[in-house]
Amino acid sequence: MDFTIDSEQKALVKAVRGLITNVYESSEARREVTKTEPGFAAWDKLAEMGVLSLPFEASPVEVSLAAEELGKVIAPDPFVEAIVLAGGLIEALGTDEQKKQYVDAIAGGEVLPILAWLEPGKRWSTQASVTFADGKLNGVKAPVVQAERADLLLVTAALPEGGTGVFLVEGATAVETAVTNDGSRAATVTFGDTPAVQLGEGGDQTAALEVALDRARIAYAHEALGAMETALTTTVGYLKTRKQFGVTLNTFQALNHRAADMYVALELARSTITWATIVAADEDTTPEQLATAASHAALQVSVAGRHIGLDAIQLHGGIGMTAEYSVGHYASRLLAIEHLVGDGEFHRARLAATVGDHDVFDPIG
Amino acid sequence: MRLQLSAEDQAFREEMREFFTTQVPQDIRDAVINRGELTRDQIVRSQQALNAGGLAVPGWPVEWGGKDWTQLQRHIWHEEMQLAGVMPPLAFNASMVGPVIATFGSQELKERFLPATANLDIWWSQGFSEPDAGSDLAGLRTTAVRDGDEYVVNGQKTWTTLGQYGDWIFTLVRTDPDAPKKQMGISFLLIDMKSEGLTVRPIELIDGGHEVNEVFFDNVRVPAENLVGEENKGWTYAKFLLGNERVGIARVGDSQLHLASAKKKAKEQGVFEQYASRIADIENQLTALELTALRVAAGSSGDKPHPASSVLKIKGSQLTQAVSDLLVDLEGPAAITSRDTRVFLNNRKVSIYGGSNEIQRQIIAGTILGL
């Protein structure tokens, strides 16, 4: 059992941190970027540094380390959405030809793929209502993060013979975009006899889809961990400097105890989330084990993310409510992550479905 | 990063599991698993079974029966013990007074007390807290005045857990009332509980049980040779004692064992579906706690406690209580006469003793967050 990272991984962390804190040097700089289209600014640099190729060339550990650094500054670039999730699916399911066509281009930042899997009125099910028949897609996907900016959509759809397949759509589709709560973009995408080609060999691809989602959940969890850490650090810094009644806020025990509880939540979340990455990186891990680890991590993100994100606002007082100040954006991003891949109740229910199968859960068994 | 234990640690885990499930009498393990109250005799026999296998005092110096284990091995030892329904060695002996005598005591004290302490031939009680000195321990007032070859002890201790079974009590006593700081002028003194002038009075608790006591000292004469280390240095030894036992502070194995009981009970009562979400939530938190305990154990160098120990204490006590709450709820109306309800009430203590959770938050705020 080892939770530590090696020197190469440390170097990666340092490099990503250097890059990303240069692009998003302040909360204000990030805000300027999210105000202008397409809402992110580090993509080309991340591609140059090789960060966008990590899911294709390195292990989930490196992917998570990068995601955590992006989370620390809540970089709005869709690393997990486009690279880990959509890119991961192409890598997992694509034909040799498709991989040749897309993987290098994705890693190089030239093609931005997005998975359109969520649907209006549904929660986080991989069962699709959008249909595929005779080479055409019909139906609506929403929300689809960064759909308007995407060069390639991966669309999940119900197959005539049953099951869910993944289909590729390049170029224009009917897209209606909104700004998301965390400053990103998400769209409603309508398919009306939209031509699409199947990804890979076709057939029911639900299992691969679930695996890709679980890997993305774990990467998101690391992004959330980075965000939680910054939210706490920022809050602690504020408590030490902000004066009220002639003294700094850390004079008040009630406030310190709330900060201590945030730290407890952060460290417990860190343990589970790090462990989930180690599970994902282990070659012997089964899809069921991966799903369990992903849900444990996602549940921690939901509970700890809200606790830390919202208490960060509370402990800042009114300033925490303002768009000019950073902590509110952290809470907002944490909330968005939770809703992209399943909220607390969703993952609690997933865990509840198997919790009676064992007496004691052994994470290192 | 690596998921599994090393082959060596895995083998160690198997060895521990094998020992605990075969070498500790079944009646005692059953009592623990069923959340029963152990008799003095059962606690003694349990520890003696561990001691016979060399597993009662692994944290001590090797020459006195300790093991040169890593922190991770000590963690595994403790978790496997709890999962097997084996009561950990009596803390007063194994993790409190034993290490203090072994580290600061004279050769004579070591020889006289350590083997008997490891084997629970002597049952130690802890005499630290006083009515006005709980978390603020340095405020203690019990005095020991030197008179020839003896100390004369006067005062009162309280919250003396299982003091009714005690043969000896280790105490903090004030030997220099004029010391400039209240942490100074305190000594660490060993007292035979059969001494004249020493009385033990039971305190009944809200669960109806009797596990804590008051201990009164009325001109109790204690041989000066029973002083551990130097006079007026007791605070140093007490800090060593309190910082020493971090292993097992989270009680993960114990909570896992009882959560497994809760699952079984929910199934028996036909309400598993209804409780599955709550059980999954607790299991999720327990997993986080266990992984954190592993991080702390694997990350600790030497005997220095990891600063995140307070995290383990806070969350560990909260989860002990959460599992206990669940078990009571699963009793339904039977709860009002149930043993589980007594345990529920009794478990309020875990967030109070050993430095209350509020004190732990102070430690996190002060030493980790720098607030």
Contacts between the chains, C-beta under 8 A, distances in Angstrom:
chain1	res1	chain2	res2	distance
A	1	B	2	6.6
A	1	B	3	7.2
A	1	B	4	6.9
A	1	B	5	5.2
A	1	B	6	7.8
A	1	B	9	7.3
A	1	B	72	7.2
A	1	B	294	5.6
A	1	B	298	5.8
A	2	B	1	5.7
A	2	B	2	4.3
A	2	B	298	6.8
A	3	B	1	6.4
A	3	B	294	7.8
A	3	B	295	5.2
A	3	B	298	6.6
A	3	B	299	7.3
A	4	B	1	7.0
A	4	B	299	7.9
A	5	B	1	6.4
A	61	B	1	5.4
A	236	B	369	5.0
A	236	B	370	7.2
A	236	B	371	6.5
A	239	B	371	5.9
A	240	B	370	7.2
A	240	B	371	6.6
A	250	B	365	7.7
A	250	B	371	4.2
A	253	B	362	7.5
A	256	B	361	7.2
A	256	B	362	7.3
A	256	B	365	3.8
A	256	B	366	7.9
A	256	B	369	7.7
A	256	B	371	4.7
A	257	B	358	6.9
A	257	B	361	4.4
A	257	B	362	7.6
A	257	B	365	6.8
A	259	B	365	6.0
A	259	B	369	5.8
A	259	B	371	6.2
A	260	B	360	7.7
A	260	B	361	3.8
A	260	B	362	7.6
A	260	B	364	4.0
A	260	B	365	4.7
A	260	B	369	6.9
A	261	B	314	8.0
A	261	B	361	6.8
A	263	B	311	7.3
A	263	B	364	5.4
A	263	B	368	6.3
A	263	B	369	6.1
A	264	B	311	5.0
A	264	B	314	5.5
A	264	B	315	6.1
A	264	B	364	7.1
A	267	B	292	6.1
A	267	B	308	5.7
A	267	B	311	5.1
A	268	B	285	7.3
A	268	B	288	4.1
A	268	B	289	6.6
A	268	B	292	5.6
A	268	B	311	7.0
A	268	B	315	6.1
A	269	B	288	6.9
A	271	B	288	5.4
A	271	B	289	8.0
A	271	B	291	3.8
A	271	B	292	4.2
A	271	B	294	7.7
A	271	B	295	5.5
A	272	B	284	7.7
A	272	B	287	6.2
A	272	B	288	4.5
A	272	B	291	5.9
A	274	B	1	7.5
A	274	B	291	7.7
A	274	B	295	7.9
A	275	B	3	7.8
A	275	B	287	8.0
A	275	B	291	4.9
A	277	B	1	7.2
A	278	B	1	4.9
A	278	B	2	6.9
A	278	B	3	4.6
A	279	B	3	6.2
A	281	B	1	6.7
A	281	B	3	7.8
A	282	B	3	4.8
A	296	B	284	5.5
A	296	B	287	5.7
A	296	B	288	7.7
A	299	B	281	7.6
A	299	B	284	5.0
A	300	B	284	7.0
A	300	B	288	6.1
A	345	B	277	8.0
A	348	B	277	5.3
A	348	B	280	5.4
A	348	B	281	5.7
A	348	B	284	7.4
A	349	B	277	6.5
A	349	B	280	7.8
A	351	B	280	3.9
A	351	B	283	7.0
A	351	B	284	6.2
A	352	B	276	3.8
A	352	B	277	4.8
A	352	B	279	7.1
A	352	B	280	4.0
A	353	B	276	7.6
A	355	B	263	7.2
A	355	B	276	5.8
A	355	B	279	5.2
A	355	B	280	4.5
A	355	B	283	5.8
A	356	B	263	6.0
A	356	B	267	6.8
A	356	B	272	5.7
A	356	B	276	6.6
A	356	B	279	7.8
A	359	B	260	3.9
A	359	B	263	6.8
A	359	B	264	7.8
A	360	B	83	6.7
A	360	B	256	4.6
A	360	B	257	7.3
A	360	B	259	7.5
A	360	B	260	5.4
A	361	B	256	7.7
A	361	B	283	5.5
A	361	B	286	7.6
A	361	B	287	6.0
A	363	B	287	5.5
A	363	B	290	6.5
A	363	B	291	6.0
A	364	B	3	6.4
A	364	B	4	6.2
A	364	B	5	6.1
A	364	B	294	7.3
